[in-house]
Amino acid sequence: MRKSIFLVIAFTGMVFLSSAQNNVRLFDQAMKLKSVIVRINADAFTATTFIEMEFFNPNDKEIEGLYRFQLHPGQVITAFQLELNGRYREGTIEEKWKARNAYNSIVGKRIDPALLQMDGLNFYRLNIYPVPAKGTRRITMTIQQRLKANDNRVSYLLPFTGKDTTAYFKTDIRIYHNQSIPLISKGLLPQKSFISSRNEYAFQWESEDIALSKPIAFFIPLHDDQFTYCTRQANGKNHFAVHYRPSVPAYTEIHPKKITVFWDVSASADKRQTGREINFLQQYISYHAIEQLTIIPFNYKITDTAVYNTVKGFNSRWEQYIRSLEYDGATQLGILDFSSCKSDVVFLFSDGKNTFGNSRPKTGNALVYCINTSATAYPDVLTEIAGTGGGCYIDLHRKTLGEAIALAGRSENWLLKIISSGGKSIVEQQLPIRVSSSLFINGTTDRNDAVFSFVFGTNNTISKTEQMYMTGSGNCGTAAMERINMFEQFEQIVKTHSWEDMLEFGLKEKVVTPYTSYIVLERAEDYVRYNISPPKELEEECKELGFVKKDSKTQRQQMREKDEFEILNAVAGYYNSKLKQWDEKVPPISITVSEMRMSKTNELENKETKNISASVSSINGELVQSGIPGNSRGLSEVVITAYGMRRLQRNLGYTATQIRSPDLFISGTVENVLQGRVAGLDVSGNALPGGSSSIIIRGNRTLTGNNRPLFVLDGLPIEENINDFISIDQVETITVLKDAAASALYGCRAANGAIVIESKKAKPFYRYNSEFPSYRLKNMEEVDYLQEIKSAPYTDKQSLYRQLKISYGNDPGFYFDVAQHFFETGMRQEALPVLMNAAEAADGDYRVLKAIGYTLESWKYFDEAASLYGYLLQLTPDNLSAYRDLAWAFYQQKRYQEAIDILYKAISRDFGNQEDQLRSFKALLLSELNAVVAIHRDKISTAAIPAVLLRPMPVDLRIVVDGNKIDFYNVGIQEPGGTVCSNEKPVSKKGGYLNKSGYYYYNGPQEYQLKHAAAGRYRISVDRYDYRHLDYYPGRVPSFVRITAFRNFGKENQTICVENVIVDNQHGRIEIGEVNW
């Protein structure tokens, strides 16, 4: 009995399983093509392609059909239809996410939908459901494009994937008759001739069982006439398009008499072949009989202007002047203003490398030639600077002097402007346009006939004018003339614009983009339910169902408001935790959408509120132009100190000297190499090969009499004679570590110092003391070159700097050290150019520029710091620290309104995937915004900020630790009495608390606050691992730590003290500074 029941259950289960398997639907199944019909209407300017496709399902079950295809760049899908019940239904263009949502929901109900969407640039996918078993479905699509001229012809190409075959294929091509006879190109179609019929050329061809492995391709030769144009009336306008072959030559010879030379004297410019550049100028002046030469040297600012009379061929004076120029400082090409030059020609001698601030000069109408002789130039930059004025980029490194002088003796001709007479016309092209063999012009005019004048030349010279008489006889037939502007915009917008721009464009023009799709639904109620505009045949039925199209743009605005609301609420959540730490009795912040909207309304009504983007852009013209301390505005409540930016040797992090392989002897011993090269190192005994010698660094170090330093070869300590393990010719570097501080790296055996040798074939291997040492940075000795320059007489410092620059010039940190020393000793005019060299040595690295900003602030050069921070914000708009740096620079300039505006902009901005990691950082910014408002409320407007966010937290002491690289962690504040507040113990017994702004990989500023501070010293330390302390490389970015101490934070008597500390290659727990209260 049990067996019978079991068999019945088993059989029933098999029936259900079989039924379930039969009901499984097949999604995204490839469909086979049964028939393809292609109809093309074209003229010399546009083409409209209508494709009808019938798909076949070879399966025994119904499927959701999928068809993927590719289009040629510039081709746009402008219509789509799906056959329903024997009739085609028009598709509706919709937001991609909405169309996909509707499609997927309806597929689940087994009701007919179809979806056509863009999968990638020029790649598309079509989904249809259902395609019945052994059945077919049909669709149509319309593709439009502009045909582009090349080699006196326009070409058409419709690609096929090469994988499809179709049982039936037919093509019908119609070309408007006012053109030359079109010709079939190599591809899918047979080499048959077009047939002339009335006002058109026709081509028809059909075939069966054909593989669609090649494109449909043909071309239309253009007439030999200078102008090929056509006109068409549409949408109440007369549209026109012109293929124009100008008779103007591409170049015109010039005969200049006055020239201006902008000569790059930045530090990297000394790599140029200045002798070759001078030779070019000599021959150019002689060849063109130049009468006046103006030379303007520049680096990060204009350094001089010299004018020479060359009418009698006197060359020696200006040559001597150029040869006497010193190459120093960073490069800021944006400081140049060519438009103010009164000369015939402007020459820019530079490698195009911009390392500081704005990178584009103001060109105006100048005829600019950019000349370079460096092997490591930036030709794209120099070409862009030469621009559309008629000049060009000349690579004198590769071209002969004769070729270069010929290029600089002619100007490129440009189509400067188009003038219409006898009516009002609008030309869509952006002028000027470089002259070529064929130009394309289109636009609209209020008349059937018009006269156009085409003006050619350069920015400062008109060379020729040509005229075109356009009549209404150039009719374009049925082509898509009125949509040419859309075709041009489509190519740009799908490549470079934001998702919202693409969405708005697709909805407006009713075309498929990455964010808009065509959808066809079967039932009227589905159009109503999913808020999709119905086709005309269903409009009345949808209207009866109460359909009212909702404004999706308004919905998106509401979504943005919701996003901003969620961002502010998340920040408020972090800020509430800080409020609770500050005072448990304070109620938390709770923001509402209505409060946020009210702040938006107030912002629009408040005419005094300045636009943040204008604030940033207004300071990007001239960065650090003056360089004169007296020109910067100070602030009485701000006290900035630098404390000398205490430094240790960059190569190892301690007092050290390094000798590299080019400086080593071919033969000899390690002792022989070191003798006489390292201060404080004595070599005694036999220093010949095979001999025995001893080395002592800075005298006796131990009571036992063992004064021998530790030798380390490729990271391994060597107790025996080092010369038995390596020969000099195998040595890459020898680094001498002085002082017992070397034991922090290699233990007690290095108490007498260490001599670290890296072989040429060694892989990096670094060994640390198993202990994590703790020490005070101020107790460490300074780097050798800084000791040397500090000990030099005041009058010798500049010349000594130039000598040291030969050895250390590739190291950005060298310039920070020397610049700070110069500034502290009163050599302020010399300090700024030295500091700018750091940017040049680091190739304009963002982190080095940020450190320069720190230094400028410490020197009270607030205008220059704000200018630099503004540039960095434009450079990295997704970097939250850039907003904070600029805001505090504004504050120090007493630009309080701009400071809180940019802080709020940073707090409310959506940083996308980083948002979760940045909320604690934003809470820190909100605390600072509240402090500024609390102190300066009478000088600023807070209308744009929800009032509920204005909840200040004044404290006695606030210390913020951040940096240009933030390669440290576990900030610790040792309070008076020895209590430590750190990341590991963020709340101290005395009420101090430390907040870290960051999450996992993102490190932001770390903030310590104490509401009621006790008198005494607050010592600041950081933990830092230096994994690559032996790996020196040119351009290495120094690691800055900035300590900002706020006394009476958020109170009227607030003061600010800033200290910059460089911690390159420090390893351990380092005390980097202290604050007295």
TIKOLVO-7769 format. One record per residue (C-alpha): residue in one letter; x, y, z. Coordinates in steps of 0.001 Angstrom, whole numbers, plus 500000, padded with zeros to 6 digits. Each point is the difference from the previous one (the first is absolute). Example, Ala and Ser with C-alpha at 12.3 -4.5 7.8 and 13.67 -1.06 7.14 Angstrom:
BEGIN
A512300495500507800/S501370503440499340/
! end
This chain:
BEGIN
M500000500000500000/R502756502397500947/K501779499198496724/S496861500850498012/I499584503337501756/F503669500770499430/L499688499212496297/V496951502273499677/I501813502859501755/A503091499473497873/F497960499938496789/T498100503144501046/G503295501746500776/M501362499058496596/V496860501415498344/F500351503272501916/L503726500181499258/S499389499361496317/S497264502654499964/A502281502495501780/Q502803499311497555/N497638500563497085/N498948503337501521/V503557501286500431/R500371503043497760/L503139500648498036/F501341503528500415/D502542501909497900/Q499981497370497263/A501622500844496670/M497543500292497127/K500608499050496387/L499355502457497198/K497320498915497535/S499934503167497902/V501738503366499867/I498827502928497882/V502137503172499909/R498763503230498408/I502424502947499804/N499204503574498970/A503044502262499721/D501485503116498458/A503424501590500271/F499425500925503660/T497751497559501860/A498618496486499800/T496881498393501461/T500022496205500255/F496777498039500608/I500559496349500988/E497259497358500255/M501070496739501669/E498108496752500564/F501393497712502712/F499423496251500285/N499986497832503134/P501379496524499130/N499244498621503492/D497090497799501023/K499125502514502741/E499205503665499958/I502953502206500859/E500933503513500908/G501941500903496890/L503283501902500040/Y501749501597497043/R503261501935500292/F501320502294497284/Q502452502810499349/L499689503321498178/H502600502240498401/P501137503057502047/G497584502880499433/Q497003497805499184/V496992500707502236/I496863497895500582/T497090502426499653/A496968497649499806/F498978496455500931/Q496900497844499389/L498753496563501072/E497363498027498086/L496952499243502149/N496983498172498567/G501050500636496413/R500691503753500460/Y503142501909500979/R499883501956503245/E502290502970500539/G502545499808502782/T500257502607502735/I503322501488501074/E500398499838503785/E502541500131502770/K501963496760499817/W499363498923503584/K496245500638499660/A499759498160496686/R501929497001501357/N497866499905503133/A496790500010497951/Y501348497394497581/N501165497593502720/S496733500326501928/I497858499359496965/V502089497044498786/G499089498320503287/K496342500305499016/R500537498386496570/I498860503142498175/D501621501412496871/P502735502593500536/A503126500924498035/L503025501972501175/L502770501585497909/Q502942501422501945/M503653500994499673/D502406497534501603/G503175501984499408/L501352502603497623/N498537499037496569/F498815496614501366/Y496299499179500424/R497715497220501199/L496395499176499119/N497763497891502264/I496590498668498876/Y497557497901502011/P498551497619499182/V501331498449496824/P497792496875499605/A501467496553499439/K500833499602496296/G498433503433499533/T501117503495498923/R499852503651501136/R500616503109497909/I501404503414500851/T501137503122498189/M502538502649500939/T501062503285498441/I503630501099500009/Q501139503477498986/Q503420501605499578/R502048502736498386/L502219498907497131/K503501501416500365/A502148501135497108/N503456498611499348/D502048500032496767/N497210501861498162/R497391497365500817/V497556499081502754/S499800496391501157/Y497316497789501548/L500575496811501998/L497524497763501857/P501893497276501890/F498858496422500599/T501496497750502675/G501181497241497665/K498230497306502034/D496490500362498585/T498410498321497018/T496547500714498658/A497673498013497784/Y499023503127498080/F501778503319499499/K498979503070498023/T501457503486499717/D498580503090498319/I502239503117499785/R498789503395498744/I502452502877499509/Y498668503475499260/H500776500913496389/N501881503326500321/Q503228498108500786/S502452498010497888/I499290496330499326/P500553497997503209/L502181496885500004/I499855496771502020/S502993499433502312/K501505496639500845/G497677498196502373/L496781498027500059/L498441501440496830/P500988498888496493/Q501897502432497802/K496950501116498020/S499304503493498696/F497396502399501311/I497135500710497584/S498923503578499328/S496268500455500534/R498369503435499957/N501509501989502871/E501996497165501551/Y502475497205499526/A498701496596501014/F501616496701500954/Q498001496867500763/W501220496510500823/E498606496929501724/S501363496586500877/E499191496839501968/D501959498093502655/I502644502691500277/A502627500433502676/L500021503555501369/S503771500014500366/K500819503305498281/P498621503531500212/I497680501777497614/A502288502694498608/F499879502602497235/F501290503504499340/I498776503112498215/P502592502051498058/L499624503747500493/H499746502432497103/D503093501837498883/D498262503235500928/Q501490502005502871/F496688499866501871/T497688497001500320/Y496963501000502010/C496435499023500674/T497049501631501744/R496842498754501590/Q497053501556501800/A499071498300503272/N498520501119503299/G499420503492498609/K503669500525499128/N502167499878496903/H502772497523500741/F503143499958497894/A503213497990499776/V503118500616497942/H503031498001498929/Y502496502734499248/R503388499675498304/P501778503296500674/S502520501348497520/V501937501505502891/P503383498304500577/A500559498248503283/Y502924502351500776/T500965503636499403/E503541501374500151/I500602502579502715/H502521502858500212/P500336500945503662/K502015502983501211/K499360499797503742/I500120496779501991/T499482499157503680/V501738497007501571/F498667498370503179/W502972498070501373/D499384497228502539/V502572500289502818/S498473497428502355/A502253497366501528/S499100497318497446/A500694502345497061/D503756499587500417/K499565496655498198/R499179501845496795/Q502618500599497321/T500199503739500563/G502915500373497595/R497874498576497203/E497105502272500941/I502270503072499950/N501309498913496599/F496402499783498751/L499293503527501210/Q503201501327498430/Q499117498632496579/Y496314500926500262/I500872503613500881/S502443500155497129/Y497710498296497459/H496997502241500718/A501991503170500804/I498346500263503415/E500155503520501393/Q498951499499503617/L500394497037502352/T498284499807503398/I501084497232502396/I497805499073502990/P501485497317502291/F497537498141502257/N499700497080502362/Y497043500050502405/K499884503761499432/I501331502575497551/T503574500671501115/D501062502784497632/T499413501796496670/A502806501036497650/V499586501855496673/Y502729500066497323/N500360501920496741/T501187497509497380/V499607502175496925/K503756500150499400/G500582496353500704/F501374500424503545/N499634496569501573/S502605499862502739/R498042501879502667/W496823497919499896/E502035496796499623/Q502025500855503095/Y496780500799501833/I498474496588499228/R503211498163500860/S500146501786503366/L496517498885501071/E499755497684503013/Y497647497019499883/D498112499672503240/G496470499542501336/A496818498308498828/T498225500525496670/Q496657501760499718/L499052500449496363/G496697501585501007/I501857503104501186/L500731500969496385/D497878502555498149/F500692499971496268/S497039502273499306/S501823503008501460/C502937499655497578/K500300502718497344/S502208497900497754/D499381498178496726/V501054496581501306/V500213498389503434/F502469497192500702/L499660497736503031/F503200498073500761/S498961497296502457/D499612496246500390/G496301500493500834/K500393498504503457/N497713501809502473/T500701499203503636/F498244502771501889/G496611501662499584/N498211500920496802/S501317498282496894/R498477502018497134/P501224503470498990/K497684502770498857/T500529499989496238/G497725502720498623/N500757500800496341/A503692499194500168/L501761497962497329/V501680497455502305/Y502752497493499168/C500947497533502728/I503582498756499645/N501586497137501897/T503439498373499967/S499508497556502882/A499681496249499503/T497386499876502774/A497540502644498868/Y496194500161500027/P499103500556496323/D496224499796500545/V500175502844502497/L502151502137497719/T497747499303497015/E496975501088502016/I501755503181501115/A500846500872496386/G496254499671499517/T498044501498497139/G501967503191499541/G501931498759496985/G503185498933501764/C501021496435500748/Y502145497696502125/I503578499554498713/D502023497032501249/L503507501438499647/H501357496898501723/R499244497997496849/K499660502539497209/T502885501763498293/L500488503727500475/G498955500547496399/E496741498091500484/A499275501825503246/I500609503459498502/A497754499105497046/L497185498955502351/A500366503199502019/G499960502034496789/R496451499099499095/S496655500084501756/E497176497517499780/N496863501386498394/W496723499637501859/L496390500632499114/L499497502857502441/K496375500996499484/I496994499618497709/I497944503063499130/S496492499736498601/S498491502815497950/G496396500381498931/G498521498226503034/K500510498571503465/S502033496818500124/I501409497814502742/V503067497836499382/E500384497038502369/Q503754499449499703/Q502367501320502640/L502437502383498346/P502846500290499192/I500501496845497905/R503388498972498613/V500057500140496189/S499928496576498349/S499107498611496591/S496327499761500987/L497965501838502642/F496501499203501253/I497634502837500961/N496353499802501043/G497380502180501618/T496687501779499468/T498941503135498134/D496780501985499778/R500115500128496194/N500063497519497128/D502920501849498443/A502967501510501806/V503536501203499418/F502732498755502324/S503459501537500286/F502727497719501348/V502854501949501610/F503430498322500245/G503247500900501721/T501519499912503458/N498980501647503237/N501742503227499013/T499904499923496180/I497245499485497417/S501431498345496889/K496971499345497774/T496193500077499768/E497910497669497824/Q496262500161499292/M497294497401499474/Y496607500769498429/M497407497574501315/T496596499688498358/G497010497808500723/S500909497699497133/G502212497797502143/N497142497951501424/C501025496970502058/G496985497818499301/T499009497773502930/A503289499926501921/A500406500943503697/M501472503459499465/E498269501540503032/R501633497460502350/I503635500599499086/N500615501911503229/M498615497079501968/F502347497577498223/E503003502177500887/Q498903500325503642/F499328496259500305/E503622499070499247/Q501275502381502664/I497414499444502674/V500255496184500146/K503782500250500463/T500631502903502314/H496872501137501822/S498377499058503301/W497245497417500279/E497454502737500585/D501027501873496847/M499706496785497980/L496608499293501532/E498613503464499258/F501408499884496474/G498474496585499252/L496562500982501302/K500013503303498141/E501188498593496649/K498206496629500409/V503111497957499292/V501741497051501674/T502897500978502280/P501754498192502869/Y497178501301502252/T496937499945497717/S498326497008498314/Y497085499212497709/I497207497870501444/V496779498574498516/L497200498658502243/E496817498151499043/R497368501294502461/A498911503565500647/E499863499381503770/D503721499164499992/Y500848503386498468/V497946501616502774/R501434497832502791/Y503647500638499085/N499553503663498993/I501104499434496407/S498690502216497193/P497682497905497805/P500101499882496195/K497335501995498153/E497731496970499525/L499696499574503788/E499883503656501069/E496194500161500310/E499767496696501871/C502745501079502403/K498272503337500487/E496796498205500997/L502055498036502525/G501108503296501573/F503506500100498565/V501910503215500727/K503683499960499108/K502078500782503077/D502960502317499565/S502992497722500444/K502284503036500219/T498135501127503112/Q500284496484501381/R503754500039499441/Q500238503362501754/Q498109498514502942/M502380497036499972/R502944502393500132/E498396501810502913/K499476496661501689/D503632499101499363/E501170503289501533/F497605499517502895/E501403496516500639/I503571501296499768/L499350502774502529/N498163497655502343/A502885497515499881/V502488502778500807/A497711501209502768/G500067496490501456/Y503794500129500340/Y499825503563501289/N497461498946502638/S502521497545501427/K502465502891500321/L497293502134501631/K499350497244502510/Q503705499835500827/W500006503755500451/D496826500175502123/E497602497123500593/K497137502423500715/V500039501601496551/P497133498701497814/P501113498321496743/I499641501579496567/S497046498767497938/I499612501570496565/T496826499804497881/V499439500314496258/S497904503140500511/E502839501676501908/M502418499138497225/R497634501378497338/M499589503176502041/S503775500459500013/K500027499542496214/T497334502700499621/N501925502339502286/E503133499386497984/L498301501100496771/E498472503054501640/N503212501064501693/K501737502133497389/E503036500535502173/T500958496326500091/K502971499543497692/N500370497169497558/I502697497591501130/S501175499159496504/A500585503689499362/S502019500215503187/V502249497199498851/S500356501112496401/S500730503566500965/I503266498978501597/N501293497751497276/G501474502612497703/E503243500836501741/L501387497658502612/V502673501338502320/Q500640502895497673/S501335502552502443/G502245497861502171/I500338502986502344/P499095499353503628/G498694503529500484/N497277499444497407/S498255497200501905/R497265500833502473/G500478498760503556/L497334499310502623/S500346501191503567/E498377496916501512/V502211497584498040/V503487499184501207/I502030497830497600/T503328498444500949/A502117497509498094/Y502527498924502646/G502602499460497339/M498299496937498483/R502502497683501688/R501379497544497499/L501953496753499919/Q501909498472497147/R497559498992497313/N501928496988498813/L499739498138503294/G498195502264502405/Y503031500699502181/T503216501994499744/A501463498398496918/T502179500360496946/Q499493498001496844/I502485499209497243/R498565498580496768/S501610497740497404/P501038502779497549/D502128501508502776/L501765496760501004/F503510498987499016/I500457497231497461/S502191498121502482/G500879500188503658/T498236499243503251/V496934501315501758/E502288501847502423/N501924501518497098/V496771501338498495/L498823501536503265/Q503273501627500989/G499726503775499805/R496454499957498696/V497943499878503192/A500236502626502718/G500774498468503411/L501209496674498592/D503601498967500606/V501781497156498176/S503176498644501555/G502344497165499071/N500617498474496571/A497264500972497554/L501514498048497068/P498302496920498543/G500495497042502317/G501238502242502786/S498513500552503429/S498531503368500963/S497531501347502522/I497241502625499834/I498797502220502827/I496938502230499674/R500029503083502275/G502445498671502623/N499730497294502655/R496480498758500635/T500288497180502559/L501742499365503285/T501223496623498758/G502223501565497394/N498071498562497047/N499638503029497727/R499324498092496800/P496802500924498090/L497643497320498778/F500283499060496326/V496714499051498332/L500058498413496528/D496640499823498214/G498252500048503378/L502193497345501695/P502448500943502797/I503629499038499224/E502322499380502979/E503149499222497994/N502069501932497434/I497435501531497629/N502477499864497096/D499900496200500133/F496294500124499100/I499821502609497266/S502311501879497653/I499633503694499241/D498910499451496409/Q496954498085501299/V498868502822502300/E496948502107499090/T499984502268503083/I501813500441503292/T498058501832502696/V501632501042503273/L497654500332502980/K501383502149502767/D498935500059503654/A498552497284502161/A496627500710498437/A500956497432497351/S499274497375502641/A496331500786499509/L500372498174496702/Y502636497369500723/G500018499573503767/C502745500486502578/R502701498729497644/A499622503275498104/A500675502135503084/N503261501139498349/G498211500856496797/A499374497917496910/I501417499760496486/V497240498704497764/I501017498575496636/E497612499112497206/S501328497864497180/K499077500619496372/K498220496686499671/A498335499962503396/K496273499975500500/P498762502341502729/F500108498321503385/Y499552502093503064/R500432498855503551/Y498733501878502992/N500673499684503640/S497344497717501428/E499157502846502367/F497899502959498886/P502179502891501238/S498660503160501565/Y501905503287499746/R499692503747499699/L500488501425496560/K501541503201501341/N502822497995501616/M501140498620496632/E502788501647498078/E499245501858496819/V500959498797496556/D503589500656498923/Y499284502555497295/L497845502029502380/Q502727499974502650/E502425501174497342/I497854502842498704/K499064501122503510/S503644500255500964/A500883502059496907/P500307503814500253/Y496890501923498968/T501646501309496838/D501038496503498869/K496690498189500456/Q498643500687496510/S503138498797498220/L500237496962502279/Y496390499169499178/R500848499968496291/Q502904497637500665/L497881497649502118/K497267500097497367/I502290498063497657/S499928497018502370/Y496508500331501483/G498075501739497208/N497791497005499228/D498712499861503568/P496927502215500702/G500673499846503733/F503349501728499504/Y498226503112498771/F497537500019502908/D502901499871502465/V502057502719498340/A496992502248499355/Q498965499787503652/H503516500819501157/F500229502957497616/F496661501288501251/E501001499685503651/T503280501833499414/G498332502952498269/M500748498932496396/R496309500144499122/Q500386501153496419/E502278497005499352/A497841497526501966/L496999500016497677/P501799499017496754/V501803497238501889/L496664498697501315/M498533499990496490/N502772497651498895/A498366497280502090/A497047500013497598/E502335499785497036/A502017497115501483/A496771498059500668/D498462500719496566/G497159501966501557/D498931497133502274/Y496777500903501829/R501424499043503398/V503056502205499532/L497814502938498947/K497939499434503118/A503153500085502136/I500969503253498278/G496604501349501044/Y500724498971503593/T503312501833499837/L498487503147498502/E497462500072502821/S502762499621502566/W501692503027498413/K496704501938500170/Y499814500162496197/F496250499455500238/D499097501452496600/E502449497694498275/A498895496987502065/A496329500629499175/S500851500350496330/L501876496701500007/Y497268498173501948/G497416501327497542/Y501979498488497146/L500325496682501858/L496247499898500606/Q499325500442496298/L502596497329499300/T498443497485502447/P496341500927500633/D499376496615501663/N502644500579502681/L498283501141503197/S503277501257501487/A500305502491497142/Y496770501688501103/R501220500256503584/D503406501386499020/L498412502706497858/A497390500859502624/W502624500636502691/A502122502010497593/F496922502156499336/Y499490500317503741/Q503539501235500496/Q499320502635497331/K496899501103501973/R497807498656497166/Y497648498446502534/Q496966499692497721/E501962498126497372/A501493497788502706/I496631498784501318/D498551499759496473/I502702497630498889/L499835498004503235/Y496257499504499531/K500514499169496330/A502374497222501069/I497662498733502730/S496919499811497755/R501744498742496854/D499463496397498927/F503377498256499717/G498480496805498623/N501680496789501102/Q502197501903502453/E497059501491501888/D499934497383502778/Q503719500426500642/L499755503799500095/R497152500544502446/S502229500305503057/F502213502437498071/K496900502002499079/A498999500090503664/L503403501578500696/L499287502615497302/L496594500686501526/S501691500629503343/E502337502510498338/L497138501649498120/N498163500460503293/A503084501563501574/V500341502566497197/V496292500851500200/A500128500335503801/I502897502482499870/H499042502007496897/R496210499723499806/D499597503750499515/K502195499924496854/I498482497061498123/S496708498591498717/T498937496458500891/A496807500050497907/A501192497097497833/I500659497749503013/P497162498197501821/A499797501794503336/V499787496746501944/L503606499203498978/L501314503100501759/R500881498476503349/P503485501159501105/M502219498085502426/P502474502485501523/V502969498411501792/D503130501245501753/L502404498002497846/R499682498350496618/I502909498388498131/V499628498771496405/V502718497826498454/D500004499470496249/G502515499869497171/N500699500029496305/K500347496194499864/I498571498876503373/D502269496967500132/F499880499891503791/Y497460498603502431/N499051499777503677/V500369503662500880/G500552500392503713/I499614503026502274/Q501817499714503323/E498163502271502415/P501597501688503040/G500531497322502607/G500782497291497450/T496506498898498914/V499973499054496310/C497064500473497650/S500461498016496762/N498193498024497294/E500329496968502253/K498647501902503044/P497975502854498444/V498588501330503295/S502242501097502837/K499229500252503693/K500278503796499799/G497243500219497402/G502127500213496884/Y498809498057496989/L501566499248496650/N498020499477496781/K501509498441496915/S498587501210496673/G500322496941497837/Y498993496409499440/Y502267497153498922/Y501994501270497022/Y498981503652500290/N501910502048502541/G498848503503500823/P500928502531502676/Q500057498792503595/E498450502315502565/Y500582500292503751/Q497658502144502124/L499953500888503675/K497111502082501289/H501751501034503226/A503762499892499555/A502459499792502874/A503145502107499918/G503098498276498709/R501572498379496940/Y498034497896497523/R502470497826498107/I499042498710496537/S501327496720498605/V499300497778497026/D500792496414499080/R501706499519496665/Y501501497042498189/D502682500710497420/Y500056496889497866/R502154501522497261/H502541502004501929/L502859498988497696/D498088500584496777/Y500996503480498914/Y498768501169496618/P499919503377498225/G496828501985500488/R499081498234503216/V497114501782501743/P500908501126503538/S497548499068502736/F498629503084501797/V498029499934503221/R498068503172500804/I499073500668503614/T497296502654500441/A499328501027503587/F496820501981500734/R499936501691503378/N496474501027501082/F498548498320496925/G496691501561498937/K500348502845502479/E500578503683499331/N503579499822501312/Q500896497032497776/T503607499779498829/I501552497614497493/C503551498682499983/V501344497873497126/E503183497912499938/N501296498017497022/V502174496953500654/I501663497775497393/V500199496345501044/D501685498366497022/N501126496453500782/Q499286500227503698/H499263496633501544/G498394499505503358/R497939502075502389/I501170503558499372/E499292503019502151/I499598502707497364/G498926503048501991/E498379501476503072/V497398502611500874/N500130502045503185/W496808500989501777/
! end
